[in-house]
Amino acid sequence: MQSLRFLLTCFACLSAGGTLAQSSDGSVAALSLELNAMEDVGEACRLTFLANNQTGSPIDEAVFETVIFDLDGRVLKLSLFDFRALPSDRPRVRQFDLPGMSCASVGRALINGANSCVINGSQSNVCESALTLDSRIGVELLG
């Protein structure tokens, strides 16, 4: 019985590790999105993201479904944020304006999933499987 439990544990570990993308040098690949800044610009709240594609392949198109919550956890807005092309191993800054919204009303943001992720002209799941999230400001970025 212990042998079976050990084999099942090993299989589970191998299965989990097999789902992570790896770059050509063998390191674990990542597509990181960092919520870097937030500021009111006119009648809009501007969110600034730092994107870093370390997947080993240039991403031709990356569009993420993003949900903005207020301070009480209610959904304020659901949008598609188009991060456009993300070259490999070169950080990119992308800004998104939330019209008619004050930054003081934003409690947190959720990357709800990749709406589109194109690599070499074909849809890919790397924008979800390799995605890591962080926030440099007081607004939490979830995924």
C-alpha positions in Angstrom: 0.0 0.0 0.0 2.8 2.4 0.8 4.5 1.6 -2.5 1.3 2.6 -4.3 0.9 5.8 -2.3 4.6 6.6 -3.1 4.1 6.0 -6.8 0.9 8.1 -6.9 2.7 10.9 -5.1 5.6 10.8 -7.6 3.2 10.8 -10.5 1.4 13.8 -9.1 4.6 15.7 -8.7 5.8 14.8 -12.2 2.4 15.8 -13.6 2.4 19.1 -11.9 5.9 19.9 -13.0 5.2 18.9 -16.6 2.6 21.6 -17.0 5.2 24.4 -16.5 6.6 25.9 -19.6 10.4 25.8 -19.9 12.6 28.1 -21.9 15.3 26.9 -24.3 18.0 27.0 -21.5 15.9 24.7 -19.3 14.8 27.4 -16.8 11.1 27.7 -16.0 9.5 30.2 -18.4 7.3 33.0 -17.2 5.1 35.8 -18.5 5.0 38.3 -15.7 2.6 41.1 -15.3 3.2 43.7 -12.6 0.7 46.4 -11.7 3.3 49.1 -11.5 1.4 52.4 -11.1 -2.1 53.9 -10.9 -3.0 57.6 -11.4 -6.0 59.8 -12.2 -5.7 61.3 -15.6 -8.6 63.7 -16.3 -11.8 61.7 -15.9 -10.1 58.3 -16.0 -8.0 56.1 -13.8 -4.8 55.0 -15.6 -3.3 51.6 -14.8 0.3 51.0 -15.7 1.6 47.5 -16.1 5.1 46.2 -16.6 5.1 43.0 -18.8 8.1 40.8 -19.0 8.0 37.8 -21.4 10.5 35.2 -20.4 8.8 32.3 -22.2 11.5 31.9 -24.7 9.3 32.9 -27.6 8.0 36.3 -28.7 4.3 36.7 -28.2 2.6 38.3 -31.2 -0.6 39.2 -29.3 -1.6 39.0 -25.7 -5.1 40.1 -24.6 -6.3 39.6 -21.1 -9.8 39.7 -19.7 -9.4 42.0 -16.7 -11.9 42.7 -13.9 -11.7 45.8 -11.7 -13.2 45.7 -8.2 -14.1 48.5 -5.9 -12.9 48.8 -2.3 -15.9 46.6 -1.1 -15.2 43.8 -3.6 -17.9 44.7 -6.1 -17.2 44.5 -9.8 -16.8 48.0 -11.3 -15.6 47.0 -14.8 -14.8 44.0 -17.0 -12.5 44.9 -19.9 -10.1 43.4 -22.4 -6.6 44.7 -21.9 -4.6 44.4 -25.1 -0.9 44.1 -24.2 -0.1 43.8 -27.9 3.2 42.2 -28.9 5.6 41.1 -26.1 9.1 40.4 -27.3 11.1 37.7 -25.6 13.3 38.8 -22.7 12.5 42.5 -23.2 10.2 44.3 -20.7 7.3 46.4 -22.0 5.2 49.0 -20.3 1.5 49.1 -21.1 -1.1 51.6 -19.9 -4.9 51.3 -19.8 -7.3 54.0 -19.0 -10.6 53.3 -17.1 -12.9 56.1 -18.3 -15.2 57.7 -15.8 -13.5 56.0 -12.9 -11.4 57.5 -10.0 -8.4 55.5 -8.9 -9.5 56.0 -5.3 -12.4 53.7 -6.1 -10.2 50.8 -7.3 -9.7 48.1 -4.7 -8.1 45.3 -6.7 -7.7 43.9 -10.2 -8.2 40.4 -11.5 -6.6 38.9 -14.6 -9.6 36.6 -15.4 -7.8 34.8 -18.2 -6.2 35.2 -21.6 -8.7 36.2 -24.3 -6.1 35.8 -27.0 -2.5 34.7 -27.0 -0.8 34.3 -30.3 2.7 32.9 -30.9 4.0 32.3 -34.4 0.6 33.0 -35.8 -1.2 30.4 -33.7 -3.2 30.5 -30.5 -1.2 29.4 -27.5 -2.0 28.6 -23.8 1.4 30.1 -22.6 -0.3 33.4 -21.6 -2.2 31.4 -18.9 0.2 28.5 -18.1 3.3 30.7 -17.7 1.5 33.8 -16.2 2.8 35.3 -12.9 1.3 38.3 -11.3 2.5 41.0 -8.9 1.7 44.5 -7.8 4.1 47.2 -6.8 1.3 49.4 -5.4 -1.4 49.0 -2.8 -3.9 47.5 -5.3 -3.8 43.7 -5.4 -3.4 42.0 -8.7 -5.1 38.6 -8.7 -5.2 35.8 -11.3 
